[in-house]
Amino acid sequence: MDRSARIYIAGHRGMVGSAIHRKLEKEGFSNFITRTSANLDLRDQRQVADFFELEKPDYVFLAAAKVGGIMANNIYRAEFLYDNLQIQNNVIHNAYLNNVKKLMFLGSSCIYPKMAPQPLKEEYLLTGPLEHTNEPYAIAKIAGIKMCDAYRDQYGCNFISVMPTNLYGYNDNYHPQNSHVLPALIRRFHEAKEQNAPAVTIWGTGSPKREFLFADDLADACYYLMQNFDEAGLVNIGTGQDVTIKDLALLIKKIVGYEGEINFDSSKPDGTPRKLMDVSKLHDKGWQHKIELKEGISLAYQDFLSKENIAIS
């Protein structure tokens, strides 16, 4: 990518989009095209068409999506499917119409079958049923991958797809109902510390294992792959390492400085026993993560503290 190239980051204010923006700025890029959702509704076909015709971006990072936790995914099933399909269809199609040099579509590890073997390899896509709670979101993301491949096949577009593992970092969501497990635990241990609570109760046994990637590492991988990956299909982005929820909780407790007890409520569900990405394809391309979990959580907690009045409202 030339340093003067016009770059459109869809979703530039979110955790992923803002990390990509920071990375590109650090690398000397400055010709960014950005719009907030208030100024550009990516679900609106006419608005997106007019935007692309006006701005003519050279490169597109498609990090915009309607996202949420398990509860939101399960309740707003129609919205998650419709909105994400509209966003993807409009951006990808107009990137083709306006001769975008390269587009990166960012998906999610939820695209893989619920009972797929661990670790999750790229070739496991569409080999079994999806997890029911987030099936509409997953189907939309799968459609995005296949759309990029179809536009590559029919029109010769250099559109690529990447699938990040569980993410955390700067500008994360700490909402009490809608946040994911790592930011949710940061908030809960912080509040317990502030309130001198004797214990924090966590659902399940603590035995499930999860993989976590710092969002700035994801941005680094995206920048690397935009320059070194030009293939159909998809590539997983992760650390290739996982941790039990119990060990994650103990680590966050220590970083936050909470001195109370942790209780695991085994009457509550554990969820999927393990969810780990196979990142051998990514490693073969020449990229590996740099920020380990302890350092990343410390950085995320400092970011949480700097925005506490906003983040936990």
C-alpha positions, 0 to 999 in steps of 0.5 A: 500500500502506497503511503498516499493511498486513500484508505476507508476503514468501515467501523473506525470508531470501534475497538477493531477499526480504531486499532487498525487506524492507529496502526496505519497512522504509526506506519505513516498513512494519513489519507483516511476516509471515515464516516460515523454511522450518523453520517453514513448508514452502511445498511442503506444502498443509496448512501453507500453507493454515493459515498464510494462514488464520491470518495473513491477509496483505494483500500477498504478495511471492512470492520463495521458490523452489528455485534453483541454478546450471546443475549443480544445475538439470540434476541435480535436474530433477524436484526443481526442477520439483516443488518450485517448482510446489508452492510457487507453487500453494500460495501463489498459490491460498491468496492467492486463498482469503484475499482477498489484495489484491495478489500479486507473483510473481517469476520469472527471465529463463530463461523465455525461449526459448534462441534468442530475439532479443536483447534479450529482450522480454516477448512472446517468452515461449513462442515457442520451445524453452527451454534444456535445462539449466534447462528444468524450473525455467523451466517452473515459472516460466512456470506461475507467470506463467500461474497469476497470469493465470488467477486474474486472469481467473477470480477478478479477483485482482490478481496480477502477475508480474515477471522479473528479470535476473541478480542480485547483491548482499547475502546472495548465494551464494558457494558454489564449485559452486552460485554464479552467475558474478558472485559466483563471480568475487568469491570466486575473485579474493579467494582468488587475492589471499589466496593470492598466486596468479599467475593466475586461469583463467576458462572460455571466451573471455570474449566472452559478454555478460551483464546484472546488476542489484543486488538492492536495485535489484530491490527498489526496482523491485518496490516501485514496480511494486506501486503502479504495475503492475496488468496481466496478463502480465509485466514485465522488470526489469533495467538494459538494459545488458550487459557481456562476461565479460572486462570483468566479470572485469577490473572485479572483479579491480580492485575486489578488488585482485588483481594477477595475470593472467587466463587464458581457457580457450577449450577450455571452452564459452562458453554463450549469446553474449548474454542481455539484457532489453528493459526499455522496458516498465519504463522506460515505467512510470516506473522505471530502475535507480540502482546501476551495476555498479562501485558494486554490485560494491564493495558486494557485495564488502564484504558478502562480506568481512563474511561471509567465514567463512560465505560461502565455507564 
